[in-house]
């Protein structure tokens, strides 16, 4: 266990701040059914749920949008001043690989962990680029020290606040997780978690555990005045004193609300869609264009890739 401590982190998090308390207490948690209330994650994210995450257009769009925002907050360009360099990123609670898709599109290598075997099976079926591992993050991450240049997580962190088994103690599991994450990150690296705190007490428990493990950072709440668009991001810095960090700016703090898809899409997402072209969508999974783009990403990552032919991505006849 590291002995790195900070003396200024309390001012960075301050979960008791009245604006933060109001932001969480009036959050959109009541507007949807929380999967955490359905039982352990490996039960809630069964074969049916995994298939829905991979095929339901709305769910995919929301997950991709949150992953894009988490990646933006990760701000890898500041890490070493070489924006074109491929980084190794940890995706915690990777699910079917949607957040990993964002990492791959930006030229990075990633390793994904998830407790749900069903979600990982779907990720393998759609041939995501990352290496996958079934693992309970509450038991600590099994990676060597300083291995990752960054970490992202979408809709997973709040699960550690649950005691789904007799032996589960949320505070202890959070400490074990954040200690192992701190050790796994290179000094100066960031970790960004999009998560759904049920209440201020959960938020306090999570941020306190992160601080005790050496992280500096804080909470970024996008669109705090919107019921549907509000999203919470925990932005952590490994090995950076709180006095030296610059927290990212939240979106929509002036009351602006995104106007597409019931408030779920941010202006950044709309800009990306305009860049792709009007009416242009992502290539369908396993289509020829999708396969060619994947092969090109793998070549840039230095992997051995078969050359294209007229048979590339062609459907095989089954006998």
C-alpha positions, 0 to 999 in steps of 0.5 A, spaced: 500 500 500 502 506 498 503 512 503 502 518 498 497 523 502 495 529 500 493 535 505 489 539 500 484 534 497 478 536 502 477 543 499 477 539 492 471 534 493 467 538 499 461 534 498 457 538 503 457 544 498 450 546 498 450 547 490 453 539 490 448 537 495 442 540 491 445 537 485 445 530 487 439 531 492 435 533 486 438 528 481 434 524 475 435 518 479 428 517 481 426 518 473 429 511 471 429 504 475 436 503 478 439 496 476 442 496 483 436 495 486 435 489 482 440 485 485 447 483 484 450 486 478 452 479 475 444 478 476 442 484 473 446 484 467 444 477 465 443 475 457 437 479 456 440 485 459 447 484 455 443 483 448 439 490 450 445 494 451 448 491 444 442 492 440 437 497 443 439 504 439 437 509 445 441 505 450 447 505 445 447 512 444 446 514 451 452 509 453 456 512 447 455 519 449 457 518 456 463 515 454 465 520 449 464 525 455 468 521 460 474 520 454 474 528 453 474 529 461 480 524 461 484 529 457 490 525 455 493 530 451 495 533 457 498 527 459 505 527 456 504 533 450 503 527 445 496 527 442 498 522 437 501 517 441 497 511 443 495 510 450 493 504 454 487 505 458 483 501 463 475 501 462 472 499 469 465 496 468 466 495 460 460 492 459 459 490 452 465 494 449 461 501 448 466 505 451 471 501 449 469 503 442 470 510 443 477 509 446 479 505 439 476 510 435 481 515 438 487 510 437 488 507 444 489 500 446 484 498 452 483 493 457 476 492 460 473 489 466 466 487 468 463 482 473 458 480 468 460 474 464 453 475 459 456 482 458 463 480 456 460 474 452 456 479 447 463 484 447 466 478 444 461 476 439 461 483 436 469 483 436 471 489 440 478 491 440 480 491 447 482 485 452 477 483 456 477 480 463 471 478 468 473 481 475 469 484 481 472 491 482 470 491 489 476 485 490 481 490 487 484 491 480 490 485 479 494 489 475 502 491 476 504 498 478 503 504 474 501 500 468 495 504 465 495 511 462 488 513 464 482 509 466 474 511 465 468 508 467 461 508 465 455 507 470 459 502 474 462 505 480 455 506 484 455 498 485 460 498 490 455 502 495 451 496 495 452 490 500 449 484 495 452 479 499 453 478 507 461 479 506 460 485 502 462 492 506 461 498 501 466 502 505 471 497 505 470 495 498 471 502 495 478 503 499 480 496 496 478 498 489 481 505 489 487 503 493 489 498 487 486 503 482 491 508 484 497 503 484 495 501 477 495 508 474 502 512 472 503 518 476 500 524 473 494 519 470 487 521 470 481 516 472 474 519 470 467 515 472 460 517 470 456 514 475 449 515 479 449 516 486 443 515 490 444 520 495 449 525 498 451 520 503 453 515 497 457 521 494 461 522 500 462 515 501 465 514 494 469 521 494 472 520 501 475 513 500 478 516 493 481 521 497 484 517 503 487 513 497 491 518 495 487 521 489 486 529 488 480 531 484 473 532 484 466 532 482 464 535 475 456 535 474 454 537 467 447 540 466 446 541 474 439 544 472 436 539 468 432 533 470 434 529 464 441 531 462 444 531 469 450 527 469 455 526 475 463 525 473 468 523 478 475 526 476 481 523 479 488 525 479 494 520 481 500 523 484 498 530 483 497 535 489 490 538 489 494 545 489 496 543 482 490 540 479 485 544 474 478 541 474 475 541 468 469 545 466 462 542 467 457 543 461 450 547 462 452 550 468 448 557 466 442 553 465 443 551 458 440 544 456 441 540 450 435 539 446 436 532 442 433 526 444 430 528 451 436 532 453 440 526 453 445 529 448 450 534 449 452 540 444 459 536 444 455 530 441 451 534 436 457 537 434 460 530 432 454 528 429 454 534 424 462 532 423 460 525 420 455 528 416 447 529 416 444 523 416 450 519 417 450 514 422 456 509 425 457 503 421 453 497 422 457 492 426 461 487 422 459 491 416 465 492 411 466 499 412 466 497 420 471 491 419 476 495 414 476 501 420 477 496 425 483 493 421 486 500 420 486 501 428 489 495 429 495 496 424 496 503 427 497 499 434 502 495 431 498 488 431 499 483 425 493 484 421 491 480 415 490 484 408 484 485 405 481 481 399 474 481 396 472 476 401 473 481 407 467 482 411 463 477 406 457 473 410 459 466 410 454 461 407 452 456 413 451 448 411 
